[in-house]
């Protein structure tokens, strides 16, 4: 059986679980021994990164690398198109989430309750940055989102980032502009069983985390 090292609140661990769920895989989930980045954990996963997968003789870390492995090892249902050009665009969308949108949301983490005190300047700046990224996502989706659209590897992180935004907007008083096409895409995403199942489990964990 596949073993996944993960922590419940991690966005990227939740992203991986959506892929696992969509592919109807069975896995055992464990906390990293000694905690994230510990020496005990690094003896299993040298980089100390989460999530990590152990499958037989293979140990691999990084949600994107794991997702690509699962797509090749368990190709049905497919989460990448057959056409090589379309596959490239899916990967581009996935990297947009990981390197453009999510980091703007993560930039708010130091200012969560009980941490550093935010300022109106910081909140205004990040509201603008996130809104700009969502507008860019809208333009990217205009090229890709069609009635025949299938759930792809690029879609696994976005619903979790959207869930974080749902919690942070009222908590921090953010002013986020949601393009109509992103709202329509999100509604479609949340109807997908793997996404719905993960959000059902993840959202209460996120709520409890932010209440601490």
Rosetta constraint file for C-alpha pairs under 8 A:
AtomPair CA 1 CA 26 HARMONIC 6.91 0.50
AtomPair CA 1 CA 27 HARMONIC 5.92 0.50
AtomPair CA 1 CA 28 HARMONIC 7.04 0.50
AtomPair CA 1 CA 55 HARMONIC 6.95 0.50
AtomPair CA 2 CA 26 HARMONIC 7.00 0.50
AtomPair CA 2 CA 27 HARMONIC 4.76 0.50
AtomPair CA 2 CA 28 HARMONIC 6.20 0.50
AtomPair CA 2 CA 53 HARMONIC 6.95 0.50
AtomPair CA 2 CA 54 HARMONIC 5.94 0.50
AtomPair CA 2 CA 55 HARMONIC 4.95 0.50
AtomPair CA 2 CA 56 HARMONIC 7.68 0.50
AtomPair CA 3 CA 27 HARMONIC 5.66 0.50
AtomPair CA 3 CA 28 HARMONIC 4.77 0.50
AtomPair CA 3 CA 29 HARMONIC 5.80 0.50
AtomPair CA 3 CA 30 HARMONIC 7.22 0.50
AtomPair CA 3 CA 53 HARMONIC 5.71 0.50
AtomPair CA 3 CA 54 HARMONIC 5.08 0.50
AtomPair CA 3 CA 55 HARMONIC 6.57 0.50
AtomPair CA 4 CA 27 HARMONIC 6.88 0.50
AtomPair CA 4 CA 28 HARMONIC 6.12 0.50
AtomPair CA 4 CA 29 HARMONIC 4.75 0.50
AtomPair CA 4 CA 30 HARMONIC 6.16 0.50
AtomPair CA 4 CA 51 HARMONIC 6.79 0.50
AtomPair CA 4 CA 52 HARMONIC 5.66 0.50
AtomPair CA 4 CA 53 HARMONIC 4.66 0.50
AtomPair CA 4 CA 54 HARMONIC 6.47 0.50
AtomPair CA 5 CA 29 HARMONIC 5.90 0.50
AtomPair CA 5 CA 30 HARMONIC 4.94 0.50
AtomPair CA 5 CA 31 HARMONIC 5.52 0.50
AtomPair CA 5 CA 32 HARMONIC 5.61 0.50
AtomPair CA 5 CA 50 HARMONIC 6.66 0.50
AtomPair CA 5 CA 51 HARMONIC 5.53 0.50
AtomPair CA 5 CA 52 HARMONIC 5.09 0.50
AtomPair CA 5 CA 53 HARMONIC 6.41 0.50
AtomPair CA 6 CA 10 HARMONIC 7.40 0.50
AtomPair CA 6 CA 13 HARMONIC 5.77 0.50
AtomPair CA 6 CA 29 HARMONIC 6.66 0.50
AtomPair CA 6 CA 30 HARMONIC 6.17 0.50
AtomPair CA 6 CA 31 HARMONIC 5.42 0.50
AtomPair CA 6 CA 32 HARMONIC 6.61 0.50
AtomPair CA 6 CA 50 HARMONIC 5.92 0.50
AtomPair CA 6 CA 51 HARMONIC 5.04 0.50
AtomPair CA 6 CA 52 HARMONIC 7.02 0.50
AtomPair CA 7 CA 13 HARMONIC 6.92 0.50
AtomPair CA 7 CA 30 HARMONIC 7.91 0.50
AtomPair CA 7 CA 31 HARMONIC 5.80 0.50
AtomPair CA 7 CA 32 HARMONIC 7.65 0.50
AtomPair CA 7 CA 50 HARMONIC 7.86 0.50
AtomPair CA 7 CA 51 HARMONIC 7.91 0.50
AtomPair CA 8 CA 13 HARMONIC 7.32 0.50
AtomPair CA 8 CA 14 HARMONIC 7.55 0.50
AtomPair CA 8 CA 202 HARMONIC 7.63 0.50
AtomPair CA 8 CA 205 HARMONIC 7.16 0.50
AtomPair CA 9 CA 13 HARMONIC 7.82 0.50
AtomPair CA 9 CA 14 HARMONIC 7.70 0.50
AtomPair CA 9 CA 202 HARMONIC 7.44 0.50
AtomPair CA 9 CA 205 HARMONIC 6.44 0.50
AtomPair CA 9 CA 206 HARMONIC 6.29 0.50
AtomPair CA 9 CA 209 HARMONIC 7.46 0.50
AtomPair CA 10 CA 14 HARMONIC 6.33 0.50
AtomPair CA 11 CA 15 HARMONIC 6.15 0.50
AtomPair CA 11 CA 157 HARMONIC 7.40 0.50
AtomPair CA 11 CA 160 HARMONIC 6.21 0.50
AtomPair CA 11 CA 161 HARMONIC 7.21 0.50
AtomPair CA 12 CA 16 HARMONIC 6.29 0.50
AtomPair CA 12 CA 50 HARMONIC 7.64 0.50
AtomPair CA 12 CA 51 HARMONIC 6.85 0.50
AtomPair CA 12 CA 63 HARMONIC 6.16 0.50
AtomPair CA 12 CA 157 HARMONIC 6.95 0.50
AtomPair CA 13 CA 17 HARMONIC 6.35 0.50
AtomPair CA 13 CA 50 HARMONIC 6.97 0.50
AtomPair CA 13 CA 51 HARMONIC 5.30 0.50
AtomPair CA 13 CA 63 HARMONIC 7.03 0.50
AtomPair CA 14 CA 18 HARMONIC 6.50 0.50
AtomPair CA 14 CA 157 HARMONIC 7.71 0.50
AtomPair CA 14 CA 160 HARMONIC 7.05 0.50
AtomPair CA 14 CA 198 HARMONIC 7.08 0.50
AtomPair CA 14 CA 202 HARMONIC 7.37 0.50
AtomPair CA 15 CA 19 HARMONIC 6.99 0.50
AtomPair CA 15 CA 63 HARMONIC 7.34 0.50
AtomPair CA 15 CA 156 HARMONIC 5.02 0.50
AtomPair CA 15 CA 157 HARMONIC 4.71 0.50
AtomPair CA 15 CA 160 HARMONIC 6.91 0.50
AtomPair CA 16 CA 20 HARMONIC 6.39 0.50
AtomPair CA 16 CA 51 HARMONIC 7.69 0.50
AtomPair CA 16 CA 63 HARMONIC 5.81 0.50
AtomPair CA 16 CA 66 HARMONIC 7.74 0.50
AtomPair CA 16 CA 67 HARMONIC 6.75 0.50
AtomPair CA 16 CA 156 HARMONIC 7.12 0.50
AtomPair CA 17 CA 21 HARMONIC 5.96 0.50
AtomPair CA 17 CA 198 HARMONIC 7.09 0.50
AtomPair CA 18 CA 22 HARMONIC 6.05 0.50
AtomPair CA 18 CA 156 HARMONIC 5.86 0.50
AtomPair CA 18 CA 194 HARMONIC 5.47 0.50
AtomPair CA 18 CA 195 HARMONIC 5.86 0.50
AtomPair CA 18 CA 198 HARMONIC 6.29 0.50
AtomPair CA 19 CA 23 HARMONIC 6.22 0.50
AtomPair CA 19 CA 67 HARMONIC 6.77 0.50
AtomPair CA 19 CA 153 HARMONIC 7.08 0.50
AtomPair CA 19 CA 156 HARMONIC 6.58 0.50
AtomPair CA 19 CA 194 HARMONIC 7.61 0.50
AtomPair CA 20 CA 24 HARMONIC 6.27 0.50
AtomPair CA 20 CA 25 HARMONIC 5.41 0.50
AtomPair CA 20 CA 26 HARMONIC 7.61 0.50
AtomPair CA 21 CA 25 HARMONIC 6.20 0.50
AtomPair CA 21 CA 194 HARMONIC 5.19 0.50
AtomPair CA 22 CA 77 HARMONIC 7.47 0.50
AtomPair CA 22 CA 193 HARMONIC 7.55 0.50
AtomPair CA 22 CA 194 HARMONIC 5.03 0.50
AtomPair CA 23 CA 74 HARMONIC 7.28 0.50
AtomPair CA 23 CA 76 HARMONIC 6.63 0.50
AtomPair CA 23 CA 77 HARMONIC 5.94 0.50
AtomPair CA 31 CA 35 HARMONIC 7.12 0.50
AtomPair CA 32 CA 36 HARMONIC 5.88 0.50
AtomPair CA 32 CA 41 HARMONIC 5.63 0.50
AtomPair CA 33 CA 38 HARMONIC 7.43 0.50
AtomPair CA 33 CA 40 HARMONIC 5.82 0.50
AtomPair CA 33 CA 41 HARMONIC 5.16 0.50
AtomPair CA 34 CA 38 HARMONIC 5.46 0.50
AtomPair CA 34 CA 39 HARMONIC 7.37 0.50
AtomPair CA 34 CA 40 HARMONIC 5.69 0.50
AtomPair CA 34 CA 41 HARMONIC 6.31 0.50
AtomPair CA 35 CA 41 HARMONIC 7.03 0.50
AtomPair CA 36 CA 41 HARMONIC 7.12 0.50
AtomPair CA 36 CA 48 HARMONIC 6.74 0.50
AtomPair CA 36 CA 49 HARMONIC 7.51 0.50
AtomPair CA 36 CA 50 HARMONIC 7.49 0.50
AtomPair CA 37 CA 41 HARMONIC 6.47 0.50
AtomPair CA 37 CA 42 HARMONIC 6.66 0.50
AtomPair CA 37 CA 47 HARMONIC 7.97 0.50
AtomPair CA 37 CA 48 HARMONIC 4.64 0.50
AtomPair CA 37 CA 49 HARMONIC 6.89 0.50
AtomPair CA 38 CA 42 HARMONIC 6.20 0.50
AtomPair CA 38 CA 48 HARMONIC 7.11 0.50
AtomPair CA 39 CA 43 HARMONIC 6.36 0.50
AtomPair CA 40 CA 44 HARMONIC 7.29 0.50
AtomPair CA 41 CA 45 HARMONIC 6.05 0.50
AtomPair CA 41 CA 46 HARMONIC 7.70 0.50
AtomPair CA 41 CA 48 HARMONIC 6.30 0.50
AtomPair CA 42 CA 46 HARMONIC 4.36 0.50
AtomPair CA 42 CA 47 HARMONIC 6.33 0.50
AtomPair CA 42 CA 48 HARMONIC 4.97 0.50
AtomPair CA 44 CA 59 HARMONIC 7.95 0.50
AtomPair CA 45 CA 49 HARMONIC 7.17 0.50
AtomPair CA 45 CA 52 HARMONIC 7.30 0.50
AtomPair CA 45 CA 59 HARMONIC 7.11 0.50
AtomPair CA 45 CA 60 HARMONIC 7.46 0.50
AtomPair CA 45 CA 61 HARMONIC 7.13 0.50
AtomPair CA 47 CA 61 HARMONIC 7.64 0.50
AtomPair CA 49 CA 61 HARMONIC 5.99 0.50
AtomPair CA 49 CA 62 HARMONIC 6.58 0.50
AtomPair CA 50 CA 61 HARMONIC 6.34 0.50
AtomPair CA 50 CA 62 HARMONIC 6.31 0.50
AtomPair CA 50 CA 63 HARMONIC 7.59 0.50
AtomPair CA 51 CA 61 HARMONIC 5.91 0.50
AtomPair CA 51 CA 62 HARMONIC 5.86 0.50
AtomPair CA 51 CA 63 HARMONIC 5.96 0.50
AtomPair CA 52 CA 59 HARMONIC 7.14 0.50
AtomPair CA 52 CA 60 HARMONIC 5.60 0.50
AtomPair CA 52 CA 61 HARMONIC 4.03 0.50
AtomPair CA 52 CA 62 HARMONIC 6.31 0.50
AtomPair CA 52 CA 63 HARMONIC 7.40 0.50
AtomPair CA 52 CA 66 HARMONIC 7.53 0.50
AtomPair CA 53 CA 58 HARMONIC 7.78 0.50
AtomPair CA 53 CA 59 HARMONIC 5.65 0.50
AtomPair CA 53 CA 60 HARMONIC 5.36 0.50
AtomPair CA 53 CA 61 HARMONIC 6.25 0.50
AtomPair CA 53 CA 66 HARMONIC 6.89 0.50
AtomPair CA 54 CA 58 HARMONIC 5.65 0.50
AtomPair CA 54 CA 59 HARMONIC 4.49 0.50
AtomPair CA 54 CA 60 HARMONIC 6.67 0.50
AtomPair CA 55 CA 59 HARMONIC 6.55 0.50
AtomPair CA 60 CA 65 HARMONIC 7.48 0.50
AtomPair CA 60 CA 66 HARMONIC 6.60 0.50
AtomPair CA 61 CA 65 HARMONIC 6.95 0.50
AtomPair CA 61 CA 66 HARMONIC 6.64 0.50
AtomPair CA 62 CA 66 HARMONIC 6.16 0.50
AtomPair CA 63 CA 67 HARMONIC 6.04 0.50
AtomPair CA 64 CA 68 HARMONIC 6.25 0.50
AtomPair CA 65 CA 69 HARMONIC 6.26 0.50
AtomPair CA 66 CA 70 HARMONIC 6.16 0.50
AtomPair CA 67 CA 71 HARMONIC 6.13 0.50
AtomPair CA 67 CA 153 HARMONIC 6.99 0.50
AtomPair CA 68 CA 72 HARMONIC 6.41 0.50
AtomPair CA 69 CA 73 HARMONIC 6.01 0.50
AtomPair CA 70 CA 74 HARMONIC 5.45 0.50
AtomPair CA 70 CA 75 HARMONIC 7.37 0.50
AtomPair CA 71 CA 75 HARMONIC 4.95 0.50
AtomPair CA 71 CA 76 HARMONIC 7.81 0.50
AtomPair CA 71 CA 78 HARMONIC 6.92 0.50
AtomPair CA 71 CA 79 HARMONIC 6.74 0.50
AtomPair CA 71 CA 80 HARMONIC 7.69 0.50
AtomPair CA 75 CA 79 HARMONIC 7.71 0.50
AtomPair CA 78 CA 152 HARMONIC 7.65 0.50
AtomPair CA 79 CA 150 HARMONIC 7.36 0.50
AtomPair CA 79 CA 151 HARMONIC 6.11 0.50
AtomPair CA 79 CA 152 HARMONIC 4.10 0.50
AtomPair CA 79 CA 153 HARMONIC 5.47 0.50
AtomPair CA 80 CA 87 HARMONIC 5.73 0.50
AtomPair CA 80 CA 90 HARMONIC 7.12 0.50
AtomPair CA 80 CA 152 HARMONIC 5.68 0.50
AtomPair CA 80 CA 153 HARMONIC 6.71 0.50
AtomPair CA 81 CA 86 HARMONIC 6.08 0.50
AtomPair CA 81 CA 87 HARMONIC 5.44 0.50
AtomPair CA 82 CA 86 HARMONIC 7.53 0.50
AtomPair CA 82 CA 87 HARMONIC 7.04 0.50
AtomPair CA 83 CA 87 HARMONIC 6.19 0.50
AtomPair CA 84 CA 88 HARMONIC 6.28 0.50
AtomPair CA 85 CA 89 HARMONIC 6.47 0.50
AtomPair CA 86 CA 90 HARMONIC 6.27 0.50
AtomPair CA 87 CA 91 HARMONIC 6.33 0.50
AtomPair CA 88 CA 92 HARMONIC 6.21 0.50
AtomPair CA 89 CA 93 HARMONIC 6.25 0.50
AtomPair CA 90 CA 94 HARMONIC 6.27 0.50
AtomPair CA 90 CA 152 HARMONIC 7.17 0.50
AtomPair CA 90 CA 153 HARMONIC 7.28 0.50
AtomPair CA 90 CA 154 HARMONIC 5.70 0.50
AtomPair CA 91 CA 95 HARMONIC 6.19 0.50
AtomPair CA 91 CA 153 HARMONIC 7.67 0.50
AtomPair CA 91 CA 154 HARMONIC 6.33 0.50
AtomPair CA 92 CA 96 HARMONIC 6.18 0.50
AtomPair CA 92 CA 154 HARMONIC 7.99 0.50
AtomPair CA 93 CA 97 HARMONIC 6.55 0.50
AtomPair CA 93 CA 140 HARMONIC 7.42 0.50
AtomPair CA 93 CA 154 HARMONIC 5.64 0.50
AtomPair CA 94 CA 98 HARMONIC 6.47 0.50
AtomPair CA 94 CA 153 HARMONIC 6.89 0.50
AtomPair CA 94 CA 154 HARMONIC 3.92 0.50
AtomPair CA 94 CA 155 HARMONIC 7.01 0.50
AtomPair CA 94 CA 157 HARMONIC 7.80 0.50
AtomPair CA 95 CA 99 HARMONIC 5.73 0.50
AtomPair CA 95 CA 100 HARMONIC 7.68 0.50
AtomPair CA 95 CA 154 HARMONIC 7.70 0.50
AtomPair CA 96 CA 100 HARMONIC 5.16 0.50
AtomPair CA 96 CA 101 HARMONIC 6.55 0.50
AtomPair CA 97 CA 101 HARMONIC 4.95 0.50
AtomPair CA 97 CA 102 HARMONIC 5.68 0.50
AtomPair CA 97 CA 154 HARMONIC 7.86 0.50
AtomPair CA 97 CA 157 HARMONIC 6.99 0.50
AtomPair CA 97 CA 158 HARMONIC 6.70 0.50
AtomPair CA 98 CA 102 HARMONIC 5.59 0.50
AtomPair CA 98 CA 103 HARMONIC 7.07 0.50
AtomPair CA 98 CA 157 HARMONIC 7.78 0.50
AtomPair CA 99 CA 103 HARMONIC 6.26 0.50
AtomPair CA 100 CA 104 HARMONIC 6.79 0.50
AtomPair CA 100 CA 133 HARMONIC 6.90 0.50
AtomPair CA 101 CA 105 HARMONIC 6.78 0.50
AtomPair CA 101 CA 130 HARMONIC 6.65 0.50
AtomPair CA 101 CA 133 HARMONIC 5.57 0.50
AtomPair CA 101 CA 134 HARMONIC 7.33 0.50
AtomPair CA 102 CA 106 HARMONIC 6.07 0.50
AtomPair CA 102 CA 161 HARMONIC 6.47 0.50
AtomPair CA 103 CA 107 HARMONIC 6.03 0.50
AtomPair CA 104 CA 108 HARMONIC 7.40 0.50
AtomPair CA 104 CA 126 HARMONIC 6.69 0.50
AtomPair CA 104 CA 129 HARMONIC 6.60 0.50
AtomPair CA 104 CA 130 HARMONIC 5.93 0.50
AtomPair CA 105 CA 109 HARMONIC 7.54 0.50
AtomPair CA 105 CA 126 HARMONIC 7.64 0.50
AtomPair CA 105 CA 130 HARMONIC 6.84 0.50
AtomPair CA 105 CA 161 HARMONIC 7.64 0.50
AtomPair CA 105 CA 164 HARMONIC 7.94 0.50
AtomPair CA 105 CA 165 HARMONIC 7.42 0.50
AtomPair CA 107 CA 126 HARMONIC 7.73 0.50
AtomPair CA 108 CA 112 HARMONIC 6.95 0.50
AtomPair CA 108 CA 126 HARMONIC 7.52 0.50
AtomPair CA 110 CA 115 HARMONIC 6.08 0.50
AtomPair CA 110 CA 116 HARMONIC 5.97 0.50
AtomPair CA 111 CA 115 HARMONIC 5.53 0.50
AtomPair CA 111 CA 116 HARMONIC 4.91 0.50
AtomPair CA 111 CA 117 HARMONIC 5.73 0.50
AtomPair CA 111 CA 118 HARMONIC 5.47 0.50
AtomPair CA 112 CA 116 HARMONIC 7.24 0.50
AtomPair CA 112 CA 210 HARMONIC 7.52 0.50
AtomPair CA 113 CA 210 HARMONIC 7.30 0.50
AtomPair CA 113 CA 212 HARMONIC 7.93 0.50
AtomPair CA 118 CA 122 HARMONIC 6.34 0.50
AtomPair CA 118 CA 123 HARMONIC 7.05 0.50
AtomPair CA 119 CA 123 HARMONIC 6.35 0.50
AtomPair CA 120 CA 124 HARMONIC 5.89 0.50
AtomPair CA 121 CA 125 HARMONIC 6.02 0.50
AtomPair CA 122 CA 126 HARMONIC 6.16 0.50
AtomPair CA 123 CA 127 HARMONIC 5.93 0.50
AtomPair CA 123 CA 172 HARMONIC 7.47 0.50
AtomPair CA 123 CA 173 HARMONIC 7.80 0.50
AtomPair CA 123 CA 174 HARMONIC 6.32 0.50
AtomPair CA 124 CA 128 HARMONIC 6.20 0.50
AtomPair CA 124 CA 174 HARMONIC 7.26 0.50
AtomPair CA 124 CA 175 HARMONIC 7.57 0.50
AtomPair CA 125 CA 129 HARMONIC 6.16 0.50
AtomPair CA 126 CA 130 HARMONIC 5.92 0.50
AtomPair CA 127 CA 131 HARMONIC 6.05 0.50
AtomPair CA 127 CA 174 HARMONIC 5.65 0.50
AtomPair CA 127 CA 175 HARMONIC 5.51 0.50
AtomPair CA 127 CA 176 HARMONIC 5.55 0.50
AtomPair CA 128 CA 132 HARMONIC 6.07 0.50
AtomPair CA 128 CA 175 HARMONIC 7.84 0.50
AtomPair CA 128 CA 176 HARMONIC 7.26 0.50
AtomPair CA 129 CA 133 HARMONIC 6.32 0.50
AtomPair CA 130 CA 134 HARMONIC 6.19 0.50
AtomPair CA 130 CA 176 HARMONIC 6.98 0.50
AtomPair CA 131 CA 135 HARMONIC 6.23 0.50
AtomPair CA 131 CA 176 HARMONIC 5.39 0.50
AtomPair CA 131 CA 177 HARMONIC 5.22 0.50
AtomPair CA 131 CA 178 HARMONIC 6.94 0.50
AtomPair CA 132 CA 136 HARMONIC 6.31 0.50
AtomPair CA 133 CA 137 HARMONIC 6.13 0.50
AtomPair CA 134 CA 138 HARMONIC 6.15 0.50
AtomPair CA 134 CA 177 HARMONIC 7.71 0.50
AtomPair CA 134 CA 178 HARMONIC 6.65 0.50
AtomPair CA 134 CA 179 HARMONIC 6.97 0.50
AtomPair CA 134 CA 182 HARMONIC 7.30 0.50
AtomPair CA 135 CA 139 HARMONIC 6.48 0.50
AtomPair CA 135 CA 178 HARMONIC 7.59 0.50
AtomPair CA 135 CA 179 HARMONIC 6.22 0.50
AtomPair CA 136 CA 140 HARMONIC 6.29 0.50
AtomPair CA 137 CA 141 HARMONIC 6.03 0.50
AtomPair CA 137 CA 182 HARMONIC 7.24 0.50
AtomPair CA 138 CA 142 HARMONIC 6.19 0.50
AtomPair CA 138 CA 179 HARMONIC 6.44 0.50
AtomPair CA 138 CA 181 HARMONIC 5.77 0.50
AtomPair CA 138 CA 182 HARMONIC 5.53 0.50
AtomPair CA 139 CA 143 HARMONIC 7.00 0.50
AtomPair CA 140 CA 144 HARMONIC 6.86 0.50
AtomPair CA 141 CA 145 HARMONIC 5.26 0.50
AtomPair CA 141 CA 181 HARMONIC 7.46 0.50
AtomPair CA 141 CA 182 HARMONIC 7.66 0.50
AtomPair CA 142 CA 181 HARMONIC 7.51 0.50
AtomPair CA 144 CA 149 HARMONIC 7.75 0.50
AtomPair CA 145 CA 149 HARMONIC 5.99 0.50
AtomPair CA 145 CA 185 HARMONIC 7.48 0.50
AtomPair CA 151 CA 155 HARMONIC 6.31 0.50
AtomPair CA 151 CA 189 HARMONIC 7.80 0.50
AtomPair CA 151 CA 192 HARMONIC 7.80 0.50
AtomPair CA 152 CA 156 HARMONIC 7.19 0.50
AtomPair CA 154 CA 158 HARMONIC 7.92 0.50
AtomPair CA 155 CA 159 HARMONIC 7.41 0.50
AtomPair CA 155 CA 189 HARMONIC 7.73 0.50
AtomPair CA 156 CA 160 HARMONIC 7.84 0.50
AtomPair CA 156 CA 195 HARMONIC 7.70 0.50
AtomPair CA 157 CA 161 HARMONIC 6.47 0.50
AtomPair CA 158 CA 162 HARMONIC 6.06 0.50
AtomPair CA 159 CA 163 HARMONIC 6.20 0.50
AtomPair CA 159 CA 186 HARMONIC 7.15 0.50
AtomPair CA 159 CA 189 HARMONIC 7.15 0.50
AtomPair CA 159 CA 190 HARMONIC 7.32 0.50
AtomPair CA 159 CA 195 HARMONIC 7.21 0.50
AtomPair CA 159 CA 199 HARMONIC 7.86 0.50
AtomPair CA 160 CA 164 HARMONIC 6.38 0.50
AtomPair CA 160 CA 199 HARMONIC 7.39 0.50
AtomPair CA 161 CA 165 HARMONIC 6.33 0.50
AtomPair CA 162 CA 166 HARMONIC 6.25 0.50
AtomPair CA 163 CA 167 HARMONIC 6.53 0.50
AtomPair CA 163 CA 199 HARMONIC 7.96 0.50
AtomPair CA 163 CA 203 HARMONIC 7.08 0.50
AtomPair CA 164 CA 168 HARMONIC 6.07 0.50
AtomPair CA 164 CA 206 HARMONIC 7.63 0.50
AtomPair CA 165 CA 169 HARMONIC 5.74 0.50
AtomPair CA 166 CA 170 HARMONIC 7.43 0.50
AtomPair CA 167 CA 171 HARMONIC 6.38 0.50
AtomPair CA 167 CA 207 HARMONIC 7.43 0.50
AtomPair CA 168 CA 172 HARMONIC 5.68 0.50
AtomPair CA 168 CA 173 HARMONIC 7.66 0.50
AtomPair CA 168 CA 174 HARMONIC 7.25 0.50
AtomPair CA 169 CA 173 HARMONIC 5.39 0.50
AtomPair CA 169 CA 174 HARMONIC 4.63 0.50
AtomPair CA 169 CA 175 HARMONIC 7.02 0.50
AtomPair CA 169 CA 176 HARMONIC 7.49 0.50
AtomPair CA 170 CA 174 HARMONIC 6.80 0.50
AtomPair CA 178 CA 182 HARMONIC 6.59 0.50
AtomPair CA 178 CA 183 HARMONIC 6.63 0.50
AtomPair CA 179 CA 183 HARMONIC 6.45 0.50
AtomPair CA 180 CA 184 HARMONIC 6.24 0.50
AtomPair CA 181 CA 185 HARMONIC 6.07 0.50
AtomPair CA 182 CA 186 HARMONIC 5.96 0.50
AtomPair CA 183 CA 187 HARMONIC 6.18 0.50
AtomPair CA 184 CA 188 HARMONIC 6.37 0.50
AtomPair CA 185 CA 189 HARMONIC 6.14 0.50
AtomPair CA 186 CA 190 HARMONIC 6.19 0.50
AtomPair CA 187 CA 191 HARMONIC 6.60 0.50
AtomPair CA 188 CA 192 HARMONIC 6.98 0.50
AtomPair CA 189 CA 195 HARMONIC 6.73 0.50
AtomPair CA 190 CA 195 HARMONIC 5.70 0.50
AtomPair CA 190 CA 196 HARMONIC 5.37 0.50
AtomPair CA 191 CA 195 HARMONIC 7.28 0.50
AtomPair CA 191 CA 196 HARMONIC 6.28 0.50
AtomPair CA 192 CA 196 HARMONIC 6.03 0.50
AtomPair CA 193 CA 197 HARMONIC 5.93 0.50
AtomPair CA 194 CA 198 HARMONIC 6.24 0.50
AtomPair CA 195 CA 199 HARMONIC 6.09 0.50
AtomPair CA 196 CA 200 HARMONIC 6.07 0.50
AtomPair CA 197 CA 201 HARMONIC 6.60 0.50
AtomPair CA 198 CA 202 HARMONIC 5.84 0.50
AtomPair CA 199 CA 203 HARMONIC 5.50 0.50
AtomPair CA 200 CA 204 HARMONIC 7.49 0.50
AtomPair CA 201 CA 205 HARMONIC 7.10 0.50
AtomPair CA 202 CA 206 HARMONIC 6.23 0.50
AtomPair CA 203 CA 207 HARMONIC 6.14 0.50
AtomPair CA 204 CA 208 HARMONIC 6.13 0.50
AtomPair CA 205 CA 209 HARMONIC 6.10 0.50
AtomPair CA 206 CA 210 HARMONIC 6.29 0.50
AtomPair CA 207 CA 211 HARMONIC 6.38 0.50
AtomPair CA 208 CA 212 HARMONIC 6.63 0.50
